Amino acid sequence: MPPVISLRTVTNNVGWSVLSKTSTFGLKFVTVPILARLLTPEEFGIVAVAQTVVLFLTMVGGAGLAAALVVERSEDETTIHSVFWANFAMALAMAGALYAFAEPLSALMGAPGGGDVVKIMALIIPIQLCGDVAYALLARRMAFDRDAFWSVLSESVGAVSAVVLALAGWGLWALVAQLFISATLRLGGLFYATRYRPRFMFSFARIRALWGYSAGLMGSEIFNFVTFQSPLVIVSRFLGIAEAGAYSAANRFASIPNQVVLAALMGVLFPTFSHIADDAERRTRALFLSTQVCSLVLAPMMFGIWAIAEPGMYVIFGQQWAWAWPVLGLLALSKGILAPCSTYIPYLKGVGKSHVLWWVAVARAVLVSAAVTYGAVTGGLVEAMVWLCIANAVTLVFYCWTVFRTDGVPFLRNFLVTCRPMASAFAMAVAVRFLVEALRDSEFGPIVQIAIGGAAGAIIYAVLILLTERALVRDLFGMVARLRGGAQASPAS
């Protein structure tokens, strides 16, 4: 029986998810710069290309079947085991195909000589797919506290192991070992947390019943993957493996705020929207509140990275990476532009609109791939990132229109309300950018420039939010008060 969804249930689970992602953020904030100083851009690039292929095949192998378990009305044992064995069979097929074609595939993607890495990383596919069913069970039960524990533990052990191995001279294999260690530990943790044990039960009829939803979801996941990973492949193919390594390192760091806020929210919001899908008024309120809050928190982080990218790249990654600071800044800017869209994927998944999610993902993938290719061919790495920002700006309007139309609410007014926190964050970032430019030739070093820019940005953004988002701030304080009131009343009851 799914849990009763209440404000306390959602906030508690969001809290656990954010705690998990924040811990991972802190770890990556420390380990990614260390690894960047120990490894070369070429080593980062080869592993990034191999990981792109593995992630793609893992996503295809899952076929959206595990996600379909989340929206099912009950936990049917035959269905659960059928999904596990379907995933396992696909994982073996995908891993075997990748191993067989590793050499030509790595060359095709601009990483000749990376075939050995691709062959070894093919073994990650069964490890990752075998955990999908266990994670789906945790998600539908809203048991994100247990998922948070195992996520933090697996990522921590993997990251620390990578640093130790890199110091020991393992080179790019340190990054490969990190992925294996984290995936294996997380798989064991998910099985332990859910008490799930696969039994040999399989029903083609149950798989067919899930296919209508999962097919649309799988299609959208494939094209979302193309959207997120095609810039790396395009850069590697047209500009070289060193530029791909610079893109990969910058993207890893620029993605950390997304991983803290967005990944945490998406995991919780998907089952939440699924549980309230039949209540239109409640569903719409949840959509707009979560979207505004996500923009309120995520946009200033991303635009702030853009504002301090020049001193930040030097301090975090070191002198050998300093030339790539525009790449870091533009990647952060491109992600910040899409801050209002952060809740749309779990919303469309949760309300059963996987077909809408599919065609939106197709349009976005085509737009991003074409824009980045044009920038890379006509200019270079920086121009490619500029065109990525332009593509994401177009995506923002298109995505908002699609979701508002699906939910049956007016577009223009709600679009302006949704994007208002992002506009405040951008105004703040522009001011900070001018301030950092003014401090460039001063006696202040890069660390002090970052500190001054960060402090000024926090003050400016707080003032702008108090001026433009009083109603939202009032609602959030009201929610906190109700939660505190409930917590104080529960012992007495």
N, C-alpha and C positions, 0 to 999 in steps of 0.2 A: 504494500500500500504506500503510495507516494506521501511524503510529509505534507502537512497543512502549510501553505505558503502565507507568511505574515511578514510585516515589516521587520520584526526581530529575526525571523529565519533568514531573510535575505541579507540583512546587514551583518549578522553573525558570520554567514558564509562568505560574504564579500570581505569581511575583516580577515578571515583565515586565508583567503586567496591572496589578498594584498600583502599580508604578512609573509606568505610563501614567496611571492614575487619580489618583495622588498629585500628579503634575505638573499635571494638569488642576485638581485641588482647589486647589493653591497659586495657580494662575492665577485661578480664580473667586473665591477668598478675597480677592484684591486687586481684581479688576475689577468684580464684582457690587456691592460697596459704592460704588465710584466711579460706576458707571452709575446707581445709586439716588440719588446726590446730584445728578447731572446731568439726570435725567429725572423725570417726574412719575408718580404711581401710575396715572393714566389711560393714559399711554403704555405703561407696563409691562402694564397690563391688556389693551389692544387687541392688542398683539403676542402676549401669552400665549393669548388666545382664538383668534387666527388660527393660532398654532402648534399648538394642540390639534386643530384640524380637520385640518391638514396631517399631523400624526403619525398620526391615526386612519386617514386614507385611505392613507397610506404602508404602514401595517400591513396593512390589508385588501388592498391591491394586491399585497403580497408573498405572501399566501395561505399562508404557511408552507412554500412550496416550497423556498426556499433552505435552511431548517433541515433539511428532509428529506435534503438532500445530505450533511449531516454524519453521519447515521446509516446511510447507504448503505455496503455492504461494499466497494465499489470506486468509483473515479472514472471513470465511463463518459462519454466525450466527448459523445455524442449527448444523454444526459440533462442534462449540464451546460449545453450550449447551448440545449436546449429550455426549461430553467428560466429562463435569461436572457431569451429572447424572450417568454416568457409574462409575466415580470415587467415587461418594457419595454412590452408592449401594455397591460397593466393600468395602468401608470403614466401613459401618455398618456390613457387613458380617464378616470382619476380626476382628473388635472390639468384636462382639458377641462371635466368636470362641475363641478368646484370653481370654475373661472373663470366659468362661465356663471351659477352660482347664488350668487356671492360676496355680493352685497348682501343678499338676504333671509336668507341663512344667518348672516351676522354680526349682523343685527338680531335673529334668533331666539335667538342665544346671548348677547344682552345687550350687544353692542358696536355699536350703530347708528353708521354713519359709518366703520366699519372695512372696508368692502367693497374699497377700493383696496388695502389691505394684504393682504387675503385673496387677491385676484387675483394680486398679484405673488408671494406665497408659494406659490401653486399650482405654480409652476415648479420648486420644490424637490423635488417628488414624483419626477419622473423621475431627478433627480440622485441621490437617496438609494436608490431601488430598483435602479438600474443597478449599484450596488456590492454588493448582497446576495450574488450568486454568488461574487464574489471573496473576500468575507469568509468565506463558508462553506468555501471551499477552504483558507483560512488556518487556520480553526478545526479542520477534520478533520485537517490536517497538524500541528496543535499548534505553529504558527509564530507565537506571540503576540508574539515580540520584534519582528517586522516590523510587526505591527498596532500595537504600542505606539508605535513611532517615528512612524508616520503619524497616529495619534490625537493625540499630543502636539503635533506640528507643526501640524496643521489647527486644533485648538482654540486654540492659542497665537496663530496668525496671525489667526483670527477674532475672538478676544477683544480683542487689541490694536487691531485695526482698528475695532472697535465703540467703544472708548474714544476713539480719535483722531477718529472721525466725530462722536461725541457732543460732544466739545469743540469741533468745528467747527460745531456747531449743527444737525446732521441730525435731532435729536429721535428719534422712534421708529424712523426708517429706519436708524439706527445698529444697532439690534437686528436688523432684517431683514437688513442687509448682513452682520452677523456670521454668521447662519445660512447664507447663500449661500456666503460665502467658506469656511467650515469644511467644508460639504458637498462643494463642488467640489474642494477640495484633497484631501480624504479619498478621493474617488472616484478621482482620478488616482493617489494613493498606493497604493490597493488593487490597481489594475490593474498598476502597476509592480512591486509586491511579489510578486504571484502569477504574473506574466508571462501572465495570462489575456487572450486576445483573442477577442471574440465572432465566431463564424462562423455563417453562415446554415444551421443544421441544426435541424430541429424534428420532434418525434415526439409525436403525441397519446397514443400508447400509453405512452410513458415518463412523461408527465405524469399519466395516469390511474393508473399504478402507484404514484406518490407521493401520490396524492390522499387515500387512506385515512388516512395519518398526518398529512398537512398540513392536512386539513379540521378535524380535532380541534384541532390546534395553532392554526390560524387562529381558530377559535371562542374558544379560551382567550385568545389575544392580544387579541381584540376586547373581551372582557369584563374582562380585566386592565386594558386601556386605559380602559374605562369607570370602573373602580375608581379608577385613579390620576387621571383628568382630570375626572370628574364633580363633585368638590368645587369646582373652579374655575368650571365652567359654572353650577352651582347658586348659588354666591356672586355671580357676575356677574348672573345672571338675577333673583335675589330681593333682593340687597343693593346692587347698583350696581357700576359699573366701577372706582371708587376702591377699594372693598373687595376687588375682584378683583385689583387691582394690588398691594395690601398682601399678600394671600394669595400671589400669584405671587412677589413679592420674598422673603417669608419662606420659602416652599417651596423656592425656588432654593437658599437658604443651608442650610436644614435638610436638603436632599437631598444635600449634598456628601459627608458620611460614607458614605451609601449608594452614591454613585457611585464612591467610592474602594474600598470593601471589597466591596460586593455586586455591582456591575457587573463588577469584576475577577474575582471568584470564579465568577459565573454563566457568563461567557464560557469559562472553562477547564473548569469542572465538567461542562458539557453534553457536550462530546466525550469527557471522561474517563468519565462514567457510561455513555455509549454503547459505549465500548470494553470495559467490564467488565460489561455488562448480563447476560451469561450466567453469571457467577460470583457466586452469591447471597451467599456468606460475605464475599467481598471487597467486594461492592457495599454490603452493610449496614454493614461497618466504615467504609467511605469516607463513607457517608451520615451516620453519627453523629459521626464525627470532624470532618468539615467543618461540620456544624451547630453543634457545641459551640464550635469555634474561631471561627466567624462570630459567635455570640452573645457570646463572650468579648471580641472586639474591637469589634464594632459597638454593642452595648447601652450600654457606658459612654460612648461618643461621643454617642449620641442623648440619653440621659438627662442627660448632662452639659450639653448645650445647653439642655435644659429648666431645669436648676438655675440657670444663669446668664443666662437669656433677658432679664431686665429690664435689667441693665447692658450686656449684649451687644448688644441692639438699638440702644441709644443710641450705643454706640461704633462699631459696624460700619456702621449705616445713616444715622445722623445724627438730629437733633432732629425733622425732619418725619415720621420713621417711628417715633418712640419710642412712640407710642400703641399700636402693633401688637405690642408685646413678648409679650403672652399668646398671640397667634397663632403666633409663632415657637416659643415654648415648647411649646405643645400639639401643633404639627405634629411637632416633634422627638420628643415623648413618644409620639405615635401610631406613628411609624416604629420607635422603639425597642421597642415592644410586640411587633412582628412580627420582631424580630431572629432568633429561633430558626427562623423559616420561610424564611429567606433562601436556603437551598439546595434547597428543595423543588421549585421550578419546573425548574431544570436536571436534578434527579433524575428527575422524571416525564417530562420530554422525552427524557432520555438512555436510559431503560429502555423507551421506546416506549409509555408510558401517556398518550398525548395525550387520549384520551377522558375519563380521570379528571381531567386538568388542566382540561378544558373545563367539566365540571359543577361543579367546585370554584370556577372563575372566575365562573361564572354566579351561584352562591349568594353569593359575596363581593361581586360588583358590585351585586346587589340590596340586600344588607344595608348597604353603605357609602352608596349613593345615598339610600336611605330615611332612614338615620340623619342624614346631613348635611342633607338637605332639612328634616327635622323640626326640627333645631337652628336652621337659618337662618330658618324661618318663625316659630317660636315665640319665638326669642330674637334672635340676631344672629350676627355672625362668630365671636365667642368661643364661644358656645353650640354653633355648628355644629362647631367643632373639638373641643369636649368630646365630642360625640356620635360624631365620627370615632374618638376614642380608645376609646370603648365598643364600637363596631363592630369595631375591630381586635382588642380583647381577646377577643370572641366568635370572630373569625376564627382567632386563634391556637389555641384549643382544637380547633375544627373541622378546621383544616388539619393539625394534628399527628395527630389521630385518623385522618384519611383516608390520610396517607402511611404511618403505622405499619401500618395495616390492609393497605395495598397491599404493603408489604414483608414482611408476615407476622410482625410482632413485637408483644409486649404493649404496650398503650397507656399505662397509668397510670405504671408505673415509669419507662419511657423518657421520658414527658412531663416528669416531675419532674426527671430527670437533664438533659434538654435545656434546660429553663428555668432551671436553677439559676444559671448565670452571669448571666442577665438579672435574677434576684431580687437578686443581690449588687450589680449595677449600680444597680438602683432604690434599694436601701438607701443606697448611696453618694450618689446624687443627692438624696435627701431630706435627708440630713445637710448637704450643700453648700447646698441651698436655704435651710435654716434659718440657716446661716452667712452667706449673702449678705443675707438679711433683717435679720440683726443688724447688718451693716455698712452698711446703707442710710443711716442717719442719722449715721454716723460721719464723721470727717474724711477718710476714704479716698474717692477718686474712683472712677468706674466701672471704669477700667482696672485699678486696684489691687484692686478687688473681684473682678474676673475672675481676676487672677493668684492671689490668695489662695484663691479657690474652686477653681481648677484644681489648684493644688498640694495642697490638702487632699483633693480628690477622688481624685487619683492615689494618695496614701498610703492612704486608706481602702479604695479598691478593691483595691489590691495585698494588703493585709492580709486582706480578705475572701476573695479568690481563693486565697491560700495556706492559709486555714482550710477552705475548702469544695471546692476543685478540685485537691487534691494529686495525684490519679491522672492527671488531664488534663495538669497541668503536667509530671509525670514523663514521660508519653508524648511530649509536645512536645519536651522536652529530649532524650529518646532518639532522636527523629526527627532532630533537629539533629546529634546525635553521629554517627548513621549516615551522614548526608549528608556531614559533614566527613571521616569515615573513607573514604567512597567517593571524595571529591575528592582525598584524599591518595594513595589506592591507584591511581587511574587513570593518573598519569604513569608509575608503575613498570611497570604492565601494558603 
